[in-house]
């Protein structure tokens, strides 16, 4: 090789190598960071879609360690695409809940969000199907009771000691001026009472227990005509959760930050 050309060739080679490596360096710099080992942990039930999926997405993005449960994890495609731990859970199945608790033995959980729920539309007492009615109570009311009881040892290990139950304004006795929605209203009213009772029992341990109304949200449950996106509802509820303190134990909130009458 002509020695007069060599310095130019060396410079060109270095520039070419730098350009080739640039995309990889850029990709590394923008890769999703893994949660820190000391990051708080949240467990979310019913996280395969709707509000639960958006809860998982936003908490993961905020750097939390997220345990997201679904009845059929193999079908939870969007959930598995997030940087979260996906675990199987049917909240109405006591044995299934106990198996989840056993697999998490000794692991601290800072925040439990009992989100799993169903919403049958029943407008008159004559329309009530008792099997559906029982299933609604089993999922919406007994589910949070079973899950909370099973994971209480984990929550006692957590630093935040928070239990948030996703309720609804339809569970408010004071606000029920229109009737309808049999089964669902009762299941959420009972969930509210469970939360209030639990808050009184665990107050001396430093727990904060609250219920939150998510608003009318564009999910499979809320329908496409709802006035809130999942992103808006969850952002609002996370803001409420972030502000909860000891004096808020046993309270009932809206995603908007306003308290809801019992």
N, C-alpha and C positions, 0 to 999 in steps of 0.2 A: 504494500500500500504506500502511496505517496505520502511522506511525512508531513508535507505542508497541508494536507487535507485532514489529517488525523484529529487535530484539536476541534475542527468543525464537526467531524463525525461523532466525537465523544460528546460534545454539547448536544447534538441532535438526539443521540441515544438517551441521554439523561432526561431531556424534555419528553421524549416519547414514553419512557418508563413512568414519569410523573403523571402524564395524562392518562395512561392506562390504569394506574392505581387510584386515581382521584375518585371514580365512581364508587369504589369499594370503601374508601375512607368516608365518603359522604353518606353511604348507606349505614355504616357503623355508627356515625355520629347521630343519625336520625332513627336508629332502631328503638323499639319500645323498651324502656328500662324495666328490669324485673323488680318486683317489690323488695324493699329492703327487709332484711331479716327481722328488724325491730319494728316494722310497720304494723299498725293495728290490723286486726282481723275482723272481717264481717262475714256472717253466714246469712245467705238469702235463700228463702224457700220459694219454689215456683218461679225459677229464674230462666226457664226455657224460652219465654216469650214475654211480650208486653212490658208491664212495669218491672217485673223481676229481671228481665234481660237488660233493660235500661239502667236499673240499679247496679247490676253487675258491671256494665260497661263504664258507668261514671265512677264508681268506687275504684275499679281497676285503674282507670286513667288518673285518678287522684293519688295513686301509689299505695292503696290498701292491699292487703292480702285478702283475696276474695274466695270464699267457699260457696259455690253456687249449686243449688240442688235442682233436680228435675226428675219427674217420674220415669221418663224414658230418655236417658242421656244420649243414647245412640241416635236419637232423632233431633237432638238439640244442636243443630249445625251452627247456627249463629253464636250460640253460647260457647261452644267448643273452640270457636275461632278467636275468642278473647283470651287474655293471659290470666286465666282463673282456674281454680281447681273445681272440676265438675264431679258431683257425687249423686248417686241415685237416691231418691227419697219420695215415698208416698206418705204425706203427712197424716193420712187417716189410718195408716197401718202401723199399729203399735210395735210389732216385731221389726218392721222395716226401720222405724225411728230408732229403736234400741240398737239395731245393727249399725246405724250411722253414728250413734253416740259411742259405741264400742270402738269404732274405727278412729274416732277423734279423741280417745281417752288421753287425758293429760295435756291436750292442746288448748291454749287460752283462746277464748273468743271475746272480743271487746264489744261487739254489737251483733245482736240477733234481730233480723228483720223477718217477721212472719208475714209473708206476702201471698203465699199460695191461697187461691180462692176460686169459687165458682159462682155464677150469677144466673140462676134460672129466672125467666120472666113469668111470674104468676100474678095475675091481676085481681083474682077473686078467690074466695074460699072454695067455691065449687070447682075451681081448676086445679086445686092442690093434688098432686100425686104424692102419696105418703113416702114412697121409696125415694123420690127426688128430694123431698123435704128433709128426710133423714140424712141423705147424702150431703145436702147443703150444710146442715148443722155439723156433720162429721168432719167436713173439710174446713169450713170457715171458723168454727168455734172449737171443736175438740182437737183439730189439728194443731193450732197454736198452743193449746194446753199441753198436749202430748210432747211436742217438740221442745217447748220451754222447759218442762220438767226434766226431760232427758238430757238437755244441754246445760242445765243449771250449774253443774260442776265446772264445766268449761268457762261459763260466764263469770263464775266466782274467781277464776284465775285471771280474767281479763282486767286491764287497767281501767276501761271505761264503764264496764258493767251496765250496758244499756240494752233494753228490750223495746223494740218498736213494732207494734202490731198495726198492719194496714187495715183500716176500718173504712167507714163511709158515712157521709151525712145521712144516708138512709138508715143508719143505725141509731140516730138520735131520736129519742122518744119525744123530746120537746119540739123538734122540727117536723115531726110527722103530722102533716096537715092534709095529706092527700090519700093515705092508704096505699094499696097495691104493693107489689113486690113481696108477696108472702114468702116466708122462708129466708130470703136474703136479709130483709130487715131484722128479723129475729136473730139470725146468726151473728150479725154485726153488733146488735145491742148486747147480746150475751158476751161477745168478745170484749166489748167496752167494759162491761162489769168485771169480767175476769181480769182485765188489765188493771183496773182500779183496785181490786182486791189484792192482786199480786204486788202492786206498788206499796200498799200499806204493809204487807208482810216483809218485803225486802228492803224497806227504807232504811232500817238500822244498819244494813250491810253496805249502804252507799249506792244502791241501784237506782237507776232512772228508768221508769217504765212509762210509756206513752202510746197513745193511738193517734194515727194521722189519716185524715181524709185526703185522697190523692187528687180529687177533682174529677170532672168528667173527661176521660182521656180516650184518644183515638187508638184503641186496642181492639182485639177480638171481642173483649168483654164490653167495652164502652161503645164500639161502633164508629163508623167513619164520620158521623155527624157531630161527634163530640168537639168541644171547643178548646181542648188542650192536646198538644203533642206529648208523647212519652218523655221527650227531652225536657219540656217545660215543667211537667208534673214532677219528675224526679229531681230536677234542679231545685224546685221549690221545696220539696220534702227534705232534700239534703241540707238545705239552708236552715230548715226548722231543726233538724237533728243536730246540726253543728252548734246551735244556740241553746240546746237543752242543758239545764243545770239542775242541781239538787232540788231547787224550789219548783221545778217543773215535773217532778215525779208524780205520776197519776193524773196527767192532763190529756186533753183531747184537742187536737190541732187540725187545721186545714193546711194544705200545701202552700197556701198564700201567706202563712204566718199568723193567721187569726185563730183564736180559740173557738171551738165549736161547743155549743151547749149540749149537755148530756141528754 
